[in-house]
């Protein structure tokens, strides 16, 4: 599974609507409204590298109100939550 972080700039009047529409797209697992120099951050999760173009350019980029996207492909995931879950397997409270 490939993960990409998609930074999304939107028309200021459509941030909530864009967030909801992007969150409903196949290939998008999460969307966050954030502070800073972008309006939204989405996580795209796909099986093949070629699927990223479909998700980002053909779906996210065509949502009404999206003005720009920047995509970063993740090489490796490091998550405290995932590590805690792995080490908790089989342990009772």
C-alpha positions, 0 to 999 in steps of 0.5 A: 500500500502506498501512502501520499500526503496531499496538500490542498489549497481551496477557495476560502468560501468552500473549505468545508465543502471541499473537505467533505467531497475529498473525504468521500473520494475512493483512495482518500482515507483522511482529510484534515482542515489545518492552520498554516499555508494550506487549507487541507491535508489529505492522505491518499492510500493506493495499491499502485503508484499509477493509481496516485495520478487517478486519485490526485489529478483526476479526482481531488484536482477536479473537486469544485473549489480546489485551486492547487495541490502538492503531493508528497509520497511517503517512503516509510511510516513511523507511528507511535500508535502502530508500534504500541499496537504491535507490542500489545498483541497478546497482552491482557490488561 
